Amino acid sequence: MICYLCPRRCGAERTAQQGGGVCRMPAAPKIARAALHHWEEPVISGTRGSGAVFFSGCNLQCVFCQNGDISAGGFGKVVSVPRLRDIFHELIAQGAHNINLVSPTPYVPWILQALEPPLPVPVVYNCGGYESVDTLRTLAGKVQVYLPDLKYALSHTAQMLSGAADYFEVATAAIEEMYRQTGPCRMEDGLLTRGVVIRHLVLPGQLENTRRCIDWVASRFKDGEVLFSLMSQYTPRPDAQGALARHVRRSEYRAAVEYMENCGITSGFLQERTSAREEYTPPFDLTGV
């Protein structure tokens, strides 16, 4: 296939044997892990866990990615569409509240096939926010919960850390489309059954970027229409430099929380600073694949 699935629109030729483009992934689902995951927001993980399927590759390649082994390193195993469907059902049989597609963008055509007929639990589309509206439209009716990042509002920060100067324009358009599909958040027994949860990771030394992201969410949505997750779990990579070589300071995260509250955002989630630990990243060892 000639790939235009993501906003990079690189036109790479992807085959079942060989990947290409920014994500460098083949034209078939490649998975690094499929297991119950208990570290998402409570409305996603619930009591039994979210059925997380971690796909290999990513169209952003963020320099601070905690999942670098699979997002940039490409670790994983190629599976067929029927096997992907079986994985979904195996996770449901284990008690998963939902099927959580983590970094699924390079594989949307095959995921759509695997989601027919519809699953008996909600499908969560867990992504970096840098999504094509055209691709998202193909998911309408197939995905009940969107879990996008809103990483950057400042173009120079987006370019420096993810090579995507247009990130804010692209991500906000994508989130608008996600909300168009799901409408306001709907809950059942403490679990999100439909809606959008917007995540923002506070980065060390980047408070202004955080404030601008919060500004957009507060100006676009009424409190409660979407949920906002303000994350403190940034973990420095061994090769990190400058401010990125340290954790987020307590004062930085406190300032971000205060700004969010002053903007009227009360529906969402905060994180304990103890979340910034390497052990919160699951082992990518082909479990469940």
C-alpha positions, 0 to 999 in steps of 0.5 A: 500500500501507498500510505497516507494514513497519518498527517505526515502523508509521506506516501511510503510504500508499505508491504506485509514484509517491509515497512516504510515512512516515518513509522517504518511499519509493515502493511499488517498489524505488528504488536508488542504486547496484549494484556490487562492494563491497570495504569490508565485513568480509573474510568478506563482501567476500572477494577479488572483492567483495560485490554491494552493492545500495544502496537509497534511504531509511531508517527511522532517519534517523540524524543522522550517516549517511554515506549521507545523500544516499540515506538522507535525501535520497532519491536513486535510481532506481525499478526494476521487480522483473524489473530488480532480479532482473537486477541481482542476476544482473549482479553475480553475473556480475561475480564477486560472492561474495554479493548484499548488500542495503543498507538494504532494509527499505522494499522487502521485499515486492518483494525477496522476489519478486526472490529467486524462484527462489533465487540461486546465492550467499548473500543478505546483509541489511545493515540498521540493526538497527531491524527488525520481527520480523514482517517478518524472518519473511517473509525466513526461508529467503531470506536466509542472512547477516544484517548488522545494526547494534546502534547503541544500548543507551541509549534517550536516545542512540537518541532523540537521534541516530535518533529511536528511543527503543525502538531497543535493545528492537527491535534485540535482538529483531530480532537474536534472530530473525535468529539463529533463522533462521540459527543459528551462523556457517558459513564456507566458503573464508574466506567467511560462508555463513550466520550473523549479523554484528553491527556496532557503530559507536563514536561520539565521546563515547559509550563507555558506550553502546558498553559496554552494546551489548557487554554484551548481545552477550557475555551473549546469545551464546557466542563464535563463534556470531555475529561482532562488528564493532567499527567506528571509521569514524565520519566527522563530517558538515559540520553536526555539533555537539558531540562528533559534530563530531570523529572517534573518538579513538584512546583511545576506540576502544582502550578499546572494544576492551579492553572487548570483549576483557575480555567474552570476544568474540574472534570478529569484526573491528576497524577501522583508524582510517584507515577514518574517511574520506569516500572509504570511502563509495561514490559514489551515481551510479546505477552498475549501476542 
